[in-house]
Amino acid sequence: MEAEKNRKFRQFFTSSGRLVLCGKSAENNEELVSQAGTNEIVLHTKASGSPFCNIKEVEKKVNKKEVYEAGVFCAKYSQDWKHNHKDVEMHVFLGKDTHKTQGMKTGMFEVKKHKTLIIKKQDIENFEEQLEKEQEK
């Protein structure tokens, strides 16, 4: 049942095997943020037009490498990357730090507090190359 629910989202596994879910649209982002656990990590670019991504399985502490890998995955599908092809500034926060106020557009959230992470252009390009190689198989 859980695996079936997750198919709605883009999926990625970090190098340590942790599942990362990523929204595909404003409506999908809305659902993704709603299902994120209070202590699960959520990512979004500083610029609008980004999917929200959610690192699952918080029973074990998430390390910086996993957060960065999830950030690369999130940045790859962002409008910031598609339009600029430069480093992407990412916001990293917990599910409990998101808030929806009345009148906000679908897929938009307020974030109480976040950390900033810069995703390097070269890392996104390397990730894209890796995806292309996997699709060729």
C-alpha positions in Angstrom: 0.0 0.0 0.0 2.8 2.5 1.0 4.8 1.7 -2.2 1.6 2.3 -4.3 1.0 5.7 -2.6 4.6 6.7 -3.3 4.3 6.1 -7.1 2.5 9.4 -7.4 5.9 11.1 -6.8 9.3 11.0 -8.4 11.5 8.7 -6.4 15.2 8.6 -5.8 17.3 6.5 -3.4 20.4 8.1 -1.8 23.7 6.3 -2.0 22.9 4.9 1.5 19.5 3.6 0.2 17.2 6.2 1.8 14.0 7.0 -0.1 13.4 10.6 -1.3 10.1 11.6 -2.8 9.7 14.6 -5.1 6.6 16.4 -6.3 5.6 16.6 -10.0 3.1 19.5 -9.9 1.6 22.1 -7.6 -1.1 19.7 -6.6 1.4 16.9 -6.2 3.6 19.2 -4.0 0.6 19.9 -1.8 0.1 16.2 -1.2 3.8 15.6 -0.7 4.2 18.2 2.0 1.0 17.0 3.7 2.3 13.5 4.0 5.8 14.5 5.3 6.3 13.5 8.9 6.9 16.3 11.4 10.6 15.4 11.8 11.2 14.4 8.2 13.4 16.6 6.1 11.8 18.6 3.2 13.7 20.5 0.5 12.7 23.3 -1.9 14.7 25.8 -3.9 14.8 29.4 -2.8 13.3 30.4 -6.1 9.7 29.5 -6.9 8.9 26.8 -9.4 10.5 23.9 -7.6 9.3 20.5 -6.5 9.2 19.8 -2.8 11.2 16.8 -1.9 10.9 14.7 1.2 13.5 12.4 2.7 11.7 9.5 4.3 12.7 7.1 7.1 13.8 9.4 9.8 14.2 6.7 12.4 17.9 6.8 11.6 19.6 10.2 11.6 19.9 11.7 8.1 23.5 12.7 7.3 24.7 15.7 5.3 25.6 13.6 2.3 22.0 12.3 2.1 20.6 15.8 2.4 22.9 17.0 -0.4 22.0 14.1 -2.7 18.3 14.8 -2.1 19.1 18.5 -2.9 20.7 17.6 -6.2 17.6 15.5 -7.1 15.3 18.4 -6.1 17.4 21.0 -8.0 17.5 18.9 -11.2 13.7 19.3 -11.5 13.5 23.0 -10.6 12.7 25.9 -12.8 15.8 27.6 -11.5 18.0 24.9 -12.9 16.0 24.7 -16.2 16.3 28.4 -16.8 19.7 29.3 -15.4 22.0 26.2 -15.4 23.9 27.7 -12.4 24.3 26.6 -8.8 20.9 26.3 -7.1 20.1 27.6 -3.6 18.1 25.1 -1.7 16.1 25.5 1.5 16.1 22.6 3.9 13.6 22.3 6.7 11.4 19.9 8.7 7.9 18.9 7.9 6.7 20.6 11.2 8.1 23.9 10.0 5.7 24.2 7.0 2.4 26.0 7.3 -0.5 26.7 5.0 -2.5 29.9 5.4 -5.9 30.5 3.9 -5.7 31.9 0.4 -2.3 30.6 -0.5 -2.1 29.1 -3.9 -2.0 25.3 -4.3 1.6 24.0 -3.8 2.7 27.0 -1.8 3.7 26.9 1.9 5.1 29.2 4.5 8.3 27.9 6.1 9.0 29.0 9.7 12.7 28.3 9.7 15.1 26.7 7.2 18.8 26.1 6.5 20.4 27.0 3.2 22.3 24.6 1.0 24.0 25.5 -2.3 23.8 22.7 -4.9 26.7 23.0 -7.3 26.1 23.1 -11.0 28.6 20.3 -11.7 26.8 18.0 -9.3 23.5 18.5 -11.0 25.1 17.9 -14.4 26.7 14.7 -13.1 23.4 13.5 -11.8 21.7 14.2 -15.2 24.4 12.2 -16.9 24.0 9.3 -14.5 20.2 9.3 -15.1 20.8 9.2 -18.9 23.1 6.3 -18.6 20.5 4.4 -16.4 17.8 5.1 -19.0 20.0 3.7 -21.8 20.2 0.3 -20.0 
